[in-house]
Amino acid sequence: MLRSKVLLILFLPILMAFQEPQEGPETLPHNLSDHPRYRVTDLGLISTATDNIGPALNQEGAVTGWHPNQLNEHPTAWLWHKGQLRILGGLPNYPDTYAAAINDKLQVVGIARSAQDIRFMRPFLWEKESLHDLGGLGGSFGAALDINAHGDIVGFSQLASGFTHAFLYHNGKMQDLGTLPNGDFSIAEGINDHDAVVGISNNAPKAASRAFLYAQGKMSDLGLLPGGSFSHAHAINNAGVVVGWAATADGDIHACLWKNHKIVDLGTLGDSPSTAWGINEQGQIVGSSADRYQHQHAFLWENGHMEDLNRFIPSNSGWILQRAFRINHRGQIVGIGRFGGETHVFLLTPLANRSQAALAPNFQLTDIQGHLHTLYDYRRNLIALFFFCGCQWCHQCARAWAAVQQSDRLPPSCLTLIVFTGSANDARTFLQETQLDAQHTLILPDPAMRVALRYKALVCPRVFILNKEQQIVYTNDHASDAPRKATGAAIALNALQAVQQLTQEAH
């Protein structure tokens, strides 16, 4: 009953054509892999998820969601961070809470609902151990559905007139985003770090909903699949790629993406419906699709292909991954699936492919004190190998990494090696200006760029993460952290996450 009530009250306008796959004996893909791509972490039991509110995660791998409280069976929002589960509580008169999104500041947004009358709901923000009511646009209900890195929040709220409109919450104020021309209904479901917002709106009273993009003060229609009559946008990445679903000419529901004003049908795992729920900066998309037996399976779409995520986990895991809701820049995926006959939240973490990881080229350089070092000398260490020069981008990245070194997030076993394009005097100045931890940082001048050429690291700042076998398991060659395209903070954070992943795998 809980699931159906939440769907009907919160999202009735957008469910007019979406249907669940039929229940029945579950099947797994026939070609399960003996070489899994992901490690599966069980985050615990959850009640049956709604079609539009699933578990979410941030770029560091913290997860938020909701489950029934064991004492009274009311839904309760929670936060899972560094292996610890925290209950977020509720608002006065609104004890039932559903967490919908989380950012790297550990700010969580979602819905607080009245236990007596499920028609009354409030959008909430949880931060600094406290839950806050975000208010509304004049009506009796509302919901917060996504939050970006800056703390800007989107969702929907009822107006005093009774209509429902999308909102953007910024600096303590809620802005009505309106609707598509001639429409009277809208819901905002996703926001990126540039405050581009996506969701659904109609373009005439009682008309079918259409995916929209709100940017620079204007809401625009994202368009339909050929012959289709409605569409739905769930998420948008910082490159402006939008994902969701749309109706086909024959009325089926297919996952799709919108890029450069064009819509792309992502297909299915065998049958309709399929839905794209999340996208990361690398353009990897996750969602769910019916297979040919009409069972719901989680998928990963990359390089133009949709794959069943069940093929990428250990064949004896006991899991059936049903829906994948979010994917972060590290490639971690959160969703729900069947485990031990119950519905649980899962977190997938990519495994480093040891068999294919390239061996880091060995080199020898003299440090600023004149001592000779080779990379092979540090073969038992986790290594963060940076290529820096004296440019502004390298200074920015080095300062960000210095902040990481000063925090408690970097494992003590990780050594920072810096190959510096410049003289020993310039390297000393760089070390002082960026405040890198001198005790845990080895800076090696390379004015002739011999090592940089071997590593093809001519554009800086560049970072390579090496495991204890000195294999390269990560480097910043993706859109989200590419040299001179991403901020120094983004490059440092992604490098830290790669180190943390290696540490977790070792345990």
GIGIJO-V501945 format. One record per pair of residues at least 24 apart in sequence whose ideal C-beta (glycine too) atoms are under 7 Angstrom apart, sorted by sequence separation. I is the first residue (numbers start at 1). J is the second residue. If there is no record, write none. Layout:
I | J
I | J
//
This chain:
297 | 321
298 | 322
416 | 440
418 | 442
420 | 444
423 | 447
459 | 483
474 | 498
81 | 106
297 | 322
298 | 323
299 | 324
321 | 346
415 | 440
416 | 441
417 | 442
418 | 443
419 | 444
420 | 445
421 | 446
422 | 447
459 | 484
473 | 498
296 | 322
298 | 324
418 | 444
420 | 446
421 | 447
79 | 106
97 | 124
296 | 323
319 | 346
415 | 442
417 | 444
419 | 446
461 | 488
47 | 75
94 | 122
125 | 153
137 | 165
257 | 285
269 | 297
421 | 449
463 | 491
79 | 108
168 | 197
213 | 242
225 | 254
245 | 274
382 | 411
473 | 502
137 | 167
180 | 210
245 | 275
269 | 299
384 | 414
386 | 416
388 | 418
461 | 491
465 | 495
66 | 97
77 | 108
91 | 122
156 | 187
225 | 256
245 | 276
382 | 413
405 | 436
406 | 437
421 | 452
66 | 98
111 | 143
123 | 155
156 | 188
180 | 212
200 | 232
244 | 276
255 | 287
381 | 413
382 | 414
383 | 415
384 | 416
385 | 417
386 | 418
387 | 419
388 | 420
389 | 421
390 | 422
402 | 434
405 | 437
419 | 451
463 | 495
18 | 51
66 | 99
77 | 110
91 | 124
111 | 144
155 | 188
166 | 199
200 | 233
211 | 244
243 | 276
389 | 422
402 | 435
419 | 452
465 | 498
65 | 99
110 | 144
123 | 157
154 | 188
199 | 233
255 | 289
288 | 322
381 | 415
383 | 417
402 | 436
465 | 499
64 | 99
109 | 144
134 | 169
198 | 233
266 | 301
288 | 323
399 | 434
401 | 436
402 | 437
405 | 440
467 | 502
15 | 51
222 | 258
243 | 279
288 | 324
390 | 426
398 | 434
399 | 435
43 | 80
137 | 174
154 | 191
177 | 214
198 | 235
269 | 306
287 | 324
298 | 335
378 | 415
64 | 102
88 | 126
109 | 147
198 | 236
225 | 263
241 | 279
286 | 324
395 | 433
398 | 436
135 | 174
137 | 176
152 | 191
180 | 219
267 | 306
269 | 308
298 | 337
395 | 434
11 | 51
62 | 102
91 | 131
107 | 147
134 | 174
196 | 236
223 | 263
225 | 265
266 | 306
286 | 326
390 | 430
11 | 52
44 | 85
74 | 115
90 | 131
178 | 219
180 | 221
286 | 327
89 | 131
91 | 133
177 | 219
234 | 276
235 | 277
237 | 279
239 | 281
241 | 283
243 | 285
388 | 430
7 | 50
88 | 131
145 | 188
146 | 189
148 | 191
150 | 193
152 | 195
154 | 197
190 | 233
234 | 277
235 | 278
237 | 280
238 | 281
284 | 327
6 | 50
7 | 51
56 | 100
58 | 102
60 | 104
62 | 106
64 | 108
100 | 144
101 | 145
103 | 147
107 | 151
109 | 153
145 | 189
146 | 190
148 | 192
149 | 193
189 | 233
190 | 234
192 | 236
194 | 238
196 | 240
198 | 242
235 | 279
237 | 281
2 | 47
3 | 48
53 | 98
56 | 101
57 | 102
58 | 103
59 | 104
100 | 145
101 | 146
103 | 148
104 | 149
146 | 191
148 | 193
189 | 234
190 | 235
192 | 237
193 | 238
56 | 102
58 | 104
100 | 146
101 | 147
103 | 149
105 | 151
190 | 236
192 | 238
3 | 50
53 | 100
211 | 258
277 | 324
278 | 325
280 | 327
284 | 331
286 | 333
103 | 151
277 | 325
278 | 326
280 | 328
281 | 329
277 | 326
278 | 327
280 | 329
365 | 419
368 | 424
368 | 427
368 | 428
397 | 461
387 | 452
394 | 460
393 | 460
394 | 461
387 | 455
393 | 461
373 | 442
391 | 460
387 | 457
373 | 444
389 | 460
388 | 460
2 | 75
387 | 460
388 | 461
387 | 461
367 | 442
368 | 443
386 | 461
387 | 462
367 | 443
367 | 444
368 | 445
386 | 463
385 | 463
365 | 444
384 | 463
385 | 464
365 | 446
384 | 465
385 | 466
383 | 466
382 | 467
414 | 499
365 | 451
382 | 468
410 | 496
381 | 468
409 | 496
363 | 451
380 | 468
400 | 488
404 | 492
411 | 499
379 | 468
399 | 488
400 | 489
410 | 499
363 | 454
379 | 470
393 | 484
396 | 487
397 | 488
401 | 492
396 | 488
400 | 492
404 | 496
411 | 503
361 | 454
361 | 455
397 | 491
375 | 470
393 | 488
397 | 492
360 | 464
360 | 466
9 | 118
9 | 119
360 | 470
359 | 470
360 | 471
384 | 495
359 | 471
360 | 472
5 | 118
358 | 471
357 | 471
358 | 472
352 | 467
357 | 472
384 | 499
357 | 473
354 | 471
382 | 499
382 | 502
352 | 473
10 | 143
352 | 502
329 | 480
349 | 501
352 | 505
351 | 505
329 | 494
330 | 497
330 | 501
13 | 185
14 | 187
14 | 200
16 | 208
14 | 209
13 | 209
282 | 478
281 | 478
282 | 479
281 | 479
282 | 480
281 | 480
17 | 230
14 | 232
54 | 277
17 | 247
18 | 253
17 | 253
239 | 479
19 | 273
18 | 273
27 | 293
27 | 295
21 | 290
26 | 295
54 | 323
56 | 325
57 | 326
59 | 328
61 | 330
55 | 325
56 | 326
58 | 328
59 | 329
54 | 325
57 | 328
59 | 330
61 | 332
63 | 334
22 | 294
21 | 294
40 | 313
21 | 295
38 | 312
49 | 323
21 | 296
37 | 312
38 | 313
57 | 332
36 | 312
36 | 313
40 | 317
57 | 334
33 | 311
36 | 314
56 | 334
29 | 308
32 | 311
33 | 312
40 | 319
55 | 334
31 | 311
55 | 335
65 | 345
29 | 310
34 | 315
54 | 335
55 | 336
28 | 310
29 | 311
54 | 336
32 | 315
63 | 347
49 | 336
46 | 336
55 | 345
28 | 320
26 | 320
48 | 343
42 | 339
45 | 342
46 | 343
46 | 344
45 | 344
46 | 345
44 | 344
44 | 345
42 | 344
43 | 345
43 | 346
42 | 346
43 | 347
41 | 346
40 | 346
41 | 347
40 | 348
41 | 349
38 | 348
39 | 349
38 | 349
26 | 338
38 | 350
39 | 351
37 | 350
38 | 351
37 | 351
36 | 351
59 | 493
60 | 497
//
